[in-house]
């Protein structure tokens, strides 16, 4: 429950400067607690703002939720240097569209709940070995108001319907958020093509994508192992 969240009218969060909150500020401590991975409705229910959507007609009374932006914030510390490393903040899944800032710096936007995305944050991290204020970082995520008309997003998004759910569109940071450190020549993808043979053996072909983030050529040796 280290995350916090806040409701804002569409467009008002940026006008009020939520994306530029100082990393060491205590502003978000008065926001509501949030859980990531999770979703806005569950966080609101736990905060006592809405009633359990699975009971009676409570989902109808909660339809106002999808008319607002939802701002999520996480403060964290970094005490180890990142020399000769690449540091990415990786989002496994956000439902449905979002924009992201780190320490007031705009990282970018993303749309689509089924695709993972990431941002490199080397130049934006605040790092200090012992000073608590100087090592603090503020990650801010603005969740856009969810689409209301299924046809406008080519069938990728739809309200929930059922015996209890009525016209409620999901919204939230529904997958884990990670900070990933690698060397400056990281693997961006590893995939194994496997074929089982009739004699019980298998043929395995590895497909590896590697990115050289430096401006110098590199000679790389790959070692692989199979277990099981």
N, C-alpha and C positions, 0 to 999 in steps of 0.2 A: 504493500500500500504506500510506496514511496512517491507514486505519481499523484498529481493534483489536477483538478479540472474545474472549468468555469464556463458559464453560459454567456453568450454575447449575441446581440442582433446581427444579422448578416452585414458585414462590412465595418461594424463598430469596433471589433477587436483591434484591427490595425490602426484605426483612428485614435483609439485610446492608448496605443503603444504597447500592447501585450507582447508583441514580437521582439521588443527591445528591452525587456526587463533585465536589469543588471544581474549578472550571474550570481553575485553574492547577496542579492536582495532577499528579504524574508516575505515579500509580497505574497508568494504562492502558498505560504503556510496557512493562510486564512481561506484558501480555496477548499473545495470539498475533496475528500480522499477519493482516489481512483485506483483501480486494479488493471494492470496491463500484463498479459492479454486480457481483454474484457470487452464490454460494450457500454455505451452511454446509459441505456435503460437500466442495466443492473447497478451501475454506479449511482444513478439517481434513486433507485429503490433503496439501496443500502444507506443513502444519505437521508432518507425519509421524505424525499421530494415527491415521489410518485408511489402508488400502491402496486402490489404484486400484479404484473400484467397477466398472469395465468389464472386470475380469479375474477369471476363475474364479467363485467364490462369495463374493467379497468384499462384495457388497451385503448378503448375509445377515448377515455379521458386523458390519455397520454399522447394523443396525436400532435399536440403542440410541440413536442420535443424535436420533431423533424423540421421545424420552421426556424431553428436557431443554429448558429455556429457553436462548436464545442472546442474549447481550448484546453489542451493537456500540457502539463509541464513536469519536467523531472530535473532535479538538481543532483549532481554527482561530482565527485572529486577525482582528479588525476594527479598522481604523485610520481609516476615514473616517466622518464623521458621517452621520446619517440624517434630518436635519431636512427637513421637507416631503417625506418619502419614505415609502413602504410597503415593508417588507422581509418576505418570506415564505420559509420553508424548504419546498421542493417535493419530494415523493417521487413519482417516476414509477410505481413498482411495488414492492410488498413482498409476499412470499409466506410466510404467508397473512394472519396477524393480528399487530398490533404495538401498542406504546405508546411514546410519544416524550417526552423531557425535554430542555430546554435550560437549562444552568446551574442545575440542580436544580428548575426550574419545569416543571410538568406541562403539556404542550401538548395531548395528547389521544391517542386510539386510532383504529385503522382496521382494517377487515377486508375482504379481497378483493384478489386479485392483479391484476385487470384494470382497476382504477380508480385514477387519479391523485388525490393528496390533498395538502393544504398547510396550514401553520399560520403565522399572523402572529407575528413575534418582535420587533417594535419595542421593547416595554417590557422584554424580557429580555436584549437584547444587551449585552455588555460592550465598551465602545469607548474606545480611548485612542490618541493619535497616536504615542507613542514608548515608553511603558512596556510591556514585553513581557508581564509578568504581568497587568496590568490590561486588556490587550487580548485576553487568551485567553478562548475560549469552549469549552464542552464539550457536544456533542450526543450524547445517549445513546438508543439504540433497543433495546427489549426485544422479541425475536421470540418469540411464544407457541408452545407446543408445537403442532405441526400437527394438524389433524383426522385421526382414525384411521378413521372410518367415513364412507364417501362419502355415504350417504343422509342424514346429519345436516346436510350443507351443500348440499343440493338439487342434487347433481351438479356443483358448482363446484370440487370438489377431489377428487383421486383418487391413490392410490399409483401408482408406476411399475411396469409389468410388462414382461417381455421375456425374451429368451434368457438375459440376465445379471442384469437388475434383478429383484429379488424383494421386493415389499412395502416399498419405500422411498418415503416421502412427501417431496416437495421442500420446502425451507424456505430463505429467504434474502432479502436486499435485492437484488432482481434487476433493478431499474431505477436510473437515475442519481438522485442527490440533489443539489439545487441550492439556492443562496440567491439569490433574485431580488429586485432593487430596482426599484421603479417610482415614478412620481409619486403624489401622494395622490388622484388620480382615475385609477385604472388600468383598462385593458382586462382583463376577465376571460374574454372569449371573442370570437373573430372567425371568421366562417364565410362562405364564398362559395358562393352558389347559381348554378350556371352552366348555360347552355343553348346548345348549338351549333346554328347555323342552316344551312340548305342552301346559302346563298350564301357560306359561309365566315366570316361574322361570328358573334359570340357575345353573348348577353345575360348580364350579371353583376349579381346582386343581393347586396349585402353585408348580413350580419346581425351586429350588434356589440352586445356587452353591456359596459356601463361601470358602475363602482361609484364613487360619491362617498363617500369615507371621512371627509370633514369634516362639520361641522354647518352649513356655509354653502352656499347655492345656487351653482351654477357654470354659466357659459355656455361651451359647448364647440363648437369648429369642427373638423370632421373633414376630412382630406385623404387621398385614396386614389390609388394609381397601379397600373397594370397593366403587367406586363413579359412579353415573349414573344409 
